[in-house]
Each structure stands twice: as C-alpha cells, then as structure tokens.
Amino acid sequence: MLQLYKYKIFLNVLTHSSLLNVISYIVCLSLFLEFMKMYQSLFVNVNRVVLCLSMFCIYFTKAIHDSVDLDVYIESGCPISQSFVLGELSDVLQMQDIVSILNYKYVAFGTSNWDKETKSFICYDEDECVTDAIQSCVLYKLSNQSTSILNGDTSYQAFPFIQCSETYQGKSNYTQECYVNNVGAMNTTVAWDEISDCYNDDYDKVMMLSSKSTPDAITAVPYILINNIQYNYNNTDDTLLGLICAAYSGAETLDSCI
C-alpha cells in the first residue's frame, strides 16, 4: 500500500514542480514513509497520515528552493563579457528583490587553459590573465577562504570592484584604483596589499581554482547558466531578468518581475 501511495504522490508532484523540487520532495517523503513502514502499527489511518506528510513535504520543498542559481563565467578582457557585466548583469544586481533570491557566482577564467609544456596559464593575452587572477584574489580574500572562488559566496560583495574593472576594459593597471575606490561599497577591511600579495604568492592557486570552477563545456564567453540552463546572451528574444523571473518558483512576489 505504501508503494502505491508513493507512486500516486510522485505523479502529482511531477506534473506541478521543477525537477529539483521533485527530487527534494521524494527524498523528504521517502524518509517519512520508511519511518512509517518501521512503525505501521502506530498509524491507524494511513491515508490521512500520508496526506499530512505529503503537504509537509510540499511546503518543506518549497521553502528550501525559493531561489535561482545564476552562474556567470567571463574573461575580463573580452569586450562581449564587459558589455554583459556592465549591462544586463549590473542592472539585475541593482534590483534588491532579485538579489535576495539569487545564488550568484562569478568566475573570470572562461576559455583560458593550463599549458602542460610551459606549465603556465594561457589567456587571450597576458594582461587578461593578470586581471582574471586579481579578480579571483578579491573573491578569495573577501572571505579569506579560497573556496569562495568555487562556491561564489563573495561574488555579489565583489561586484563593485568587478564592475569598475570591466569599465576599464579589464586592464590590469586599473585594478588597484578600482579596488581602493570600492572598499566602502564592498564593505570590507581587506587592504589592497592583501590582494597584491595574493596575486604574487597564490597566482597558480587562484587560477587553478578558477579553472576548476569553470565548466568544460565553455567555448565562448560570456557563459551564463540559470539553474544550470545556458542563457544565450546573443538571443534578443530573452533577457537575463526575464529568465530569472521565469525560473523563480517561490511564493514571494518580486516587483522587478511584474
């Protein structure tokens, strides 16, 4: 009987939810159902119990997935990347209701690669490698955790610096100015010297982490994923904001999506 209920409830959720919600729902409900199998004698009305569990898991699933993943992969010296960062991305990150539901990650590496023969990183040009590494150092040092390059937890905080850097076409000789002028906007006490030391001492480390954080599928930048689905920046029928709003399934009304 329990297996039959699992099947019916699964079909109901499957037709009304995203794949991520379905998976979370199944995990949640399965745990309760396994508990019921162990103590069936305690439950007189199985139908009512399963209905209650179903409603709980629906609300539980909704609560933990009221967000949208936005992963942005660029090359700091790429004009198209700069246009995206200073245009659509900048606009979206100024909308606080949108920011509140975003899991945002930014990585500057793109199609760069590690040359085994020279044992060095190859970017579009040498200066781009410098700026990419400095941007990664900022992501790292804002939390003092190098894993921030992988999980993106400082990407939003670092954006004032990123935005300024891309305003100057990603030229490395402007990175110090951009950082110092945006310390207040980033709400950090991390001094430029720490960023500079990171670049000089941990260049290979931060570039390797940026490479690890970048999907192998990238062939051009900007490469943008919304809930792991690629957003074609060149498709004029779509907008970053529109796709984020479409991907959002939470209960809160977002004014920027109206």
N, C-alpha and C positions, 0 to 999 in steps of 0.2 A: 504493500500500500504506500509506503514512504517513497519508493522509487517512482510510483505513478504521480504522486504529488510533485516530486522534483521535476518530472518531465513537463507537467502542465504549467507550473510556475515559470519554468525556464522559457517556454514558448511565449508566455505573456510578456516577460521582461525583454526578451529578444526583439520583439516587434516594436518596443517603445523606448529602447535605450541604445546608447553607444556601446561599442564592443568593450571598452574599458569598464563601463558601468556593469555590463553583463557579467564580465569576469569577476568583478568585486562582489556583485550580488550572489553569484554562485558560490563563491568562497564563503561568504557570510552565512548563507542559508545552509550550506552543506555542513558547516561546523555545528549548527544547531540541530540539524537532522540526525547527525551522527550521535549527538548527545541524547536525542530522543530514542534512538534505537537501543542505547545502553540502558535507558530507564523508561521503557514503554509503559510499564505498569503504573507509573505515576501520572500518566496522561489519559484521562477518560475520554475526552472529546478531541480526537486527533485533528479533525477538520478545523476546529476553532484554533487550536494551537498553531497549526501550520499557517493559517491565515494571519495570525498575530505576528508570527515570525517573518512572514513574507513582507508585511507592512514595515516592520522594524528594519529589515534589510534594505528595503527600498529607500527609506529615509537615511539610513546609515551610508548607503552607496552614494546618494545624492550629496550628502554632507561632505564626503571626502573627495568629490570630483567636481566641485564648483569652481573650476579653474581651467585655464587654457595654457598649454605649453607653446612658447614661442622661442625657437632656436634660430639665431642669426649667425651665419658664417660669411666672413668677408675677407678681403685683402685690403689693408689700409691704403695702399697706393693706387687702387683701382678706381677710376672715375665713376663707373656704374655703382660700385659699392658706396662711394661717397655720396652719390645722388640719393641712394636709398636711405642711408643713415641720416642725412640732413633733411630729407623729405618725409616720406611716409613713417619711418621709424621714429623720428623726432616728434612728429605730430601725435602719434599713438602714445608715446611715453610721457606726453604732457597731459594726457587725459587720466586723471586720478582714479576714476571708476574703472577704467580699463586696466590700469597698472595694478589695481587691487585684486584682479582675478588672473593676472599673468604669472606664469612661471617662466621668466625670461632669462635666456642665456645668450651671451655674445662671445664669439671667438674670432680673433683675427689670425687667420692662417691660410684658409682657402685651399688653393691647388698647389701650394708650396710643398716641397718634399725633402727628404733626407737623402743626400748623395753618399752612398756607401764608399765610393772610391776616394772622394775628397774629405769624407767624414764631416760634412757641413750641410747646413740647410740652404736650399736653393729657392729663392723667391723670384718674383718678376724682375726685381733689381735689388741690389744690396741695401739700399736705403729702406725699402719696404720691409725687409727682414728686421731692420733695426726698430722701426716703428711698431711692427707686429709684436716683437719681443717686449718693448716698453709697455704697450697696451696690456699684454699678458702679465707683466710685472705689477701693473697697477691692480689688476683683478686679484692677483696673489696677495699683495701687501696690504690691501684694504682690510683683509680679514686675518692676514698673517698665516693663511692656510693655502698651500699650493693647490689643494683640491677645489678651490673656488674657480680655477680655470676649467675644471671638469664639470662642476655642477651649476655654475652660473650664479651663485648666491651673492656675488658682488657686482654683477653686470649692470643692474639698474643704478646702483650707487656710483659706479664709474662713468656713467653716461655723459655727464657734463664735460669730463676730460675727453672722452671718445669723440663727442660732437665737435669740440674745439679742434681736436687733432685732425679730424676729417675736413674741417673748414679750411685748413691749410694744406689740403690735398695729401694728407698723411706724411708730410715731410718731417723727418726726424728732428731737424734743428728747431722745430717749434714745440716739441713735446714738453720741454721743461717749462716754457712760458704757459702752455695750456694747463699743465698740472698745477703750477703755483697759483695761477689766476682762478682755479676752480676748486681749491682746497675747501673753501667755505661751502660751495654748492654741493660738494661730496660729503660734507660733514665728517671730515677726517682730521686726525692729528698726525697722520703719516707724512713725514717730510720728503721732499724731492730726493734728498740724499739716499734714502732707503730704496727708492725706485731706481736710482742710478746704480747703487750697489748691486741691486738685484740683476740689472742688465749686465753689469760687468762680471758678476760672480756666478749667476744662475742662468745665463743665456740658454745653454743647451737644455737645461731642466725645463724652463718655461716653454720653450719651443717644442720640446718633446711632448709635454702635456697638452699643448695646443693641438699638436698633430694627432694625439690620441683622442682628443675630444671632437675632432673633425671627422664626419662620415666619409668612408671611402668612395661613396657614390658621387662626390662633388667633382664636376668637370668645369664648372664656371661659377663665378660669384656675381652678385650676392646669392647665396644658397639659403633659403628660408623655409623652415618647417613649422607648421601649425598643427599641433597634436600629431607630429610625425608625418604629416602630409605636406608635400612640397608646394609652396606658393610660387607660381610663375610670375616673377616681377614684371616681365615684359607683356603679360596678358592684360590689356587695358580694360577687359570686362570685369576684372576682380580688383579689389583694393585690400590692403593689409587690414584695415579696420573692419571692412565688411566680412572678411573671412574669420577674423577673431570673433566677431559678434555671432556669426553663424555657428562657430564651434562651441560657443558658450552654452551650457545647458543648465546653469544654476537658476535658483529661484529669484535672486535679486534682479531688479530692473536696472539696466545700465542706461543712463541718459544719453551717453555717446552712441548707443546703438539704435536709438529711436529715430 
